[in-house]
Amino acid sequence: MTATATQTVHAEEGRQNGWLSARIFGIPLPLFAIATAVLIVSMATDTLPTGMIGALLVMMILGELLGFIGDRLPIVKSYLGGGAILAIFGAAALVYVQWLPSDVTDNVTQFMKSGGFLNFYIAALITGSILGMDSKVLVKVGSRYALPLICAVLFAALFAIAVGWLLGFSVQDAVVVITLPIMGGGMGAGAVPMSQIYEQLLGQPASYYISILVPALALGNVFAIIIAGLLNGLAKRVPSLTGNGQMMPGVEIEERESKPDLSKLGIGVIAALTFFVAGEILGGFIPLHPYALMIILVALLKICNVVPESLNDAAAQWFKFVAKNWTFALLFGIGIAYTDLGQVIDAISITYVLIVFAVVAGAAFGAGLVGKLVGFYPIESAITAGLCMANMGGTGDVAVLSAANRMQLMPFAQISSRLGGALILLISSIAVPLLFT
């Protein structure tokens, strides 16, 4: 056999072995295919268990599969968020075209909402990411964060008004119907209480306003995820604009380096859930979202250096475990439980889409510009203080940070969604009477 023929054979064997040795979620492809087949058969025969077992299996297998594909699609992986956006909207599409059995979607939805999986995930990220930070970094960054947050709202409104004026859209509708709900921190902390404010001030029932606000919220979340992916692509082309997940030059949110310890994972679970419940308790007395109170509580304890180092380490290890193993599963669950593709499609008109895009782009631009002025990296500031104000709260934060490949920025994302959302409710109660009198 000639050298060329031998090389051809080896190359072919390499391709075959490479295909067979490919891994999804660290599992060899043939074994992952078997697990997927078992899942499909169980859904087809109506034998998939309900509750956590069935829901988590669906979310992990299909979420990892879509994430694997999305991270390898040329344009999608570079500019549109890769696996994160495909996991969300792939799941939403499966529901929309009714390719998933209704009992499966109902089970996943129940697991995500009443089952508390989203809260479980975010509790781990907030606790671990804050306790894993240097307290001096937390103080230095947090003290400068308010100005980019406020300017994100201001520029979002200005962009919406400008584009709306060019397209014949009224100032009132551009601000009240589109800008405020998009910047309001999601459904539970934003659109729902906002609809009640509108009911009290404008007279129509809250359900009427919900039907108006939700399409803007959903479409704004889509653009926030897409722009996050684009900013991640921009960061690769213009490295001077980004800290690659660090908010400020010379101030790094360093990952804790420690030897993995299985016993610490259990301690991390207890720490995360205890802080989450503490936030719920405080929420009964203080009129802020429990997530916001949880962030404040964890940050205060961290700044005061009263948390033992062993607990800091345990929380950080649990955070890494959750982020590594359940992110695509969670994103798939978000696509099923929180993303109504029909609402997004129904909202699509050229004028509406352009104004929604202007809101999200304005938020990112304002936060990035002002963030640069106060010493932040523009891309990190645009993502956290801008896009995480313009998404759907906790679910949107996970999706945006995943698309931007900057999950370590979760504490700042949650500040935007929760404290920023409270700011928008306050602005709504003041702006609506002024605009409609």
N, C-alpha and C positions, 0 to 999 in steps of 0.2 A: 504493500500500500504506500502511495506517495505521501510526502510530508503534507501537501495541501489537502489530500483526502483525509489524512489522519486528523488534521486541524479541524476540518469540517465535521468529522464524526464527534470530536471532543466538544466542539461548539454546540452541536445539536444535543449532545448529552447534557451539557451545561444548562442549555435552555430548558430541557425537560426536568432536570434535577432542580433548577431554580424555581420552576413552576410548582413542582411537588413540595419543595422546601419553603415556599412562601408561607407566611404566617399572618393570621388575623387575630388580634388580641393575644399574640404570643402562642397561638395554637396552630399547629401545622394545618395547611389548607384541607387535606383530606379529612382530618378529624373535625375541623370546623364545619365542613360540608355535611358530615354525619350528624352533628348536633343540629344544624339547620334543618336537615331532613326530618329529624325526630320532632322538631318544633312544628314544621309544616303538617306532618301527619297528625300530630295531636290536635292542631287547630281544625284540620279537615274532618277528624272523627269526633270532635267535640269532647276530647278527653284532656285538654289542657287544664291543669288545676287553676282554680281561682285564687285570689289573694296575692300575696307577695311572690310565691313561687312562680306562678304563671306569668304575672306581670313583669317580674324582673328578668325572667328568661327571654320573653319577647323583646324587652327593651335592650338587653345586653347583646343578644345575637343579632337582631336586625339593626340596632344602633351601631354596633361595631362594623357590620357589613357595609352599611351606607357610609360610615366614617372612613373605612378603608378605601372605598371607591372614590369618595370625594377628595381624599388627600392625594389621589393619583390622577385626577382629571386635570389636564394642563391649565386651562384658564381658571377653572373653579378653585384649584388649590393655590394659585398665585394671587388671585385678586378678589374672589368672592367668598372667602372663608373656608374653602376646602370641605373637609368632612363635617365640620360643625353645621354649615348651612345645608348640606345634603341630608344630614341626619334629621334636622328639623323639618325641612320642607318635603323631604322624601316621605317622612311619616305622615305629614299633613296630606300629601297627595294620595297615599295609600288609603287614608280615611275618606278623602273626597271622592275617589273612584270606587270606593267600597270593595277594595281588595282584601281588607282585613275583616274578619267576622265581627259583628256588632258586639257580641259578648266579650271579645278580646279587647276591643277599644274601650268598652265600658269598664272593664277590669283595670286596664292601664290608667284610665282617667281617675278612677276611684283611688288607686294606689298613689297616684301623683298628688291628688288633692286631699281627700279625707284620710288617706293612708300616710300623708305627711312626708313622702319621699323627697319632695323639693325642699321642704324646711330642713330635713335631716341633712341633705347635701350642703345647703347654704350655711347651716350652723357649723359644719365642719370647716368650711372654707373661711368663714369670718373669724372663728376662734383661732384656727391654726395659722392663718396668714398674719393676724395681728400679733398673737403671742410669739410667733416666729420672727417678728421684726425687732430691730434694735429700737429701744424706746426713744433715743435721741433722734433717730430718723423719723419716727412717728410724729414727734413734736414739730420738727422742722418743716416737714411736708404739710402736715395738717393745718398749721397756722396760716399757710398761704393759699389754701384750697378754696376758700369762700369766693374770692374775686373771679376766678375762671368759671365757677359754677353760676354766679349771677350773670356774668357776661354771656354765657352760653344761652341763657333764657332771652336776654336782650337781643342778641344777634339772630336767634331763631325767629323772634317776632318781627324784627326788621326785614329779614329775608322773606318771610311769608307775606308781609304787607307789600313789599316791593314787587314780588312776583304776582301776587293777587291783584295788585293795581294794574299791572300790565295786561292781565288776562280778564279784567272786568269783575274781579271778586271783591266784595266789600271788606273794609278793614275789620269790621266787627266779626264777620264769619271767619276771616283769615286768622284772627287771634283767638276767638272764643271757641269756634267749632273745630279748628285744626291745631293751632299752636299749643294751646293750654293742655288739651288731653294728651298730645304726644309727649309733652314735657312733664306730665303729671305723675310719673312713677308707677305706671302699670294699671291694672284693673282694680284690685282690691284697695290699694292705697291711693289711687288716682281717679280713674273714670267713675267708679261707684260713688265715692263721696262727692266728686265734682258734679255728678248728675243731681245729687240731692241739693247741692248749693244752687245749681241752675233752677231746680224746681222751686226752691224758696224765693229766688230772685226774679225769675222770668215767668213762672206760672204754669208751664206744662208739666205733666207727670214725669218723674225721674226715668221711667222706662222709655219715654220718648227721647230723652236726651242720651240715654245709653246707646240707643240704636244709631244715633248720629255720631257719638264719640268713638265707638268701638272701631269702625272702619279706619279712621285716622290713626288710632292707636296701633292697629294691626299692621297697616301699611308703613307707618313710621318705624315700627320694629323691624320690618323687612329691610328698609333702607339703612337702618342703624347697623344691622348685621353685615350688609353688603359693603357699606363704607368702612366698617372695621376691617374687613378683608382687604379692601383697597389700600387702607392706611398701612396695613402690614406689608403689602407689596411695595408701597412707597418707601417704607422704612428700609427695605433691602436695597433700593436704588439710591436713596439719599440717607446714608447712615448718620449724618450730622443732626438729623431731625429727631432722632430717637435714642432712648436709653436702653432699648431692648428689654422693656419691662420695669425699668427704674424710672422714678418720677423726676429726679433732679440730678444734674451733673455733680459728681463727687459725693452723692448720697445714695448708697445702694441698699435696696431691700434684699439683703443677702439670704439665701436659703441656708437653713441650719444644716450643718453637716454632722451627722451622728450615725452611729452604728444601728441598723434596723433592729428593733426589739419588739417581738410579738406582744409582750406584756404591756408595752407602752401604747399599743393600738387601743387596748381596752380602756386605759386611762384617758386617752384622747377622746374616745367616745363619750365617756362620762363628763369630761370637761366641756365638750361642745354642747351636749344636751343640757347640762346644768346652766350654762350661760344663756342658752336659748330660753329655757323655762324662766330664768331670772328676768329676761327681757319681757316675757309675757306677764310676769307679776308686776313689774314696773309699769307696763302698759295699762294696767287697771287703775293707776293713779295719775299717770302723766300722759297728756294728750299727744303722744307721738307713737309712730309705728313701733311695734316690738323689735323689729330688726334694727331700727335706728337706736333704740335704747340699749340693745345688746352690743352694738358697736361702741357706743359711748362707755358702757360699763367695762367691756374688755379693754378698751383703749386706756381708760383711767387707771385700771389696775396695772396695766402694763407700764404706763408712764410712771406710776408711783413705785414700781419695782417691788410689788408685794406678792407677785406670783412666783412660786419656787421654780428654779431653772428646770427641774425634772418635769414639771407640769408643762412648761413652755415647750420643751422638747417633745413630750408625748402628744400635745395638741398639733404641733407641726408635722409629726410623723403621720398622724391620723389624716390630716389635711392632704398630705401627699398621696396617701393610699386611696382616698376617696376620689381625688382629682384624676389619678392615673387610671382607676378601674371603672369608674361609673360616669364619666363625663358624657361619652357618646350615648350611654343608656339614658341618662337624664335628658339629653337633647332630643332623643327619639320620643321620650315621654312628653316633652314640651310640645313637640310637633303634633302629637295626638290630643293632648288634654287642653292646650292653650292656644293653638294656632288653627284658626278657622279659615281654610283656603277659600271657601266660598265668599266670606266677607271681604277678603282681600280682592278677589276677582270682581265682586259687585261694586267695590269702591273705585275701580279703575276707570278713570276718564282722564284725558290729557291735562285738563286744568287742575283737577284734584291731585293727580299724581305729582305734577310739577310743584304745587304748593307744599305738599307733604315732603317732597325731596328738599325743597328750599328750607323748610323748618329744620330737618335733620342736618343738612349741610351747614346751615347757619349756626346751629348749636356746636358742631364740630369745629367750624372756623373760629367762632368767638372764643371757645374754650382753648383752642390751640394757640391763637394769637395772644390772648391775655395771659395764658399759662406761660408762654415764652417770656413775657414781660416780667412776670414774678419769679422766673428762674426755673420753671419746669421744662422738660422736653416737650415740644409742641405736639408730637404724635401721642404720647402718653396722656397729656392733658386733654387733647381732643377726644381720645377714647373714653376716659373716665369722667371728666367733668362735662363733656359734650354728649357723646353717643349714649352713655349710660344714664343720662337724663332723658334721652329721646327714645328709649326702648320700653319694653313692657315689664319694668321692675325686676324682680329677682330672676325670673325666667330669661328676660332679655339680657341681664348682666352676664349670666353664664354663657349665653349664645354669643354675645358681642366679644367677650374676652376670649372665648374659644376661637372665634373667627380671627381675632387679632393675635392669637397665640401669646396672650399675656394674662393668664389666669391668676398670677400672683398679685395683680392689681385689684382683686376682689374687695378689699376694705374700702378703697376709694370709690369703686363702682357702687357699693352699697350706700356710701354717704350720699352719692348723687341721687340714687333711686329713692332713698328713704327720707333723708333730711331735705334733699332737693324737692322731692314730691310734696312734702309738707309746705315748703315755700310756695309751690305752685298753687296749692289749695288756698293759701293766704292771698296770693295775687288774684286768684279767680274771684274770691269774695269781694275784692276791692275793684277789680277791673270791669267785671260784668255790669254793675250798676252804672259806671261811668260811660261805658260804650253803648248802652241801650237806653239812655235817658236823653 
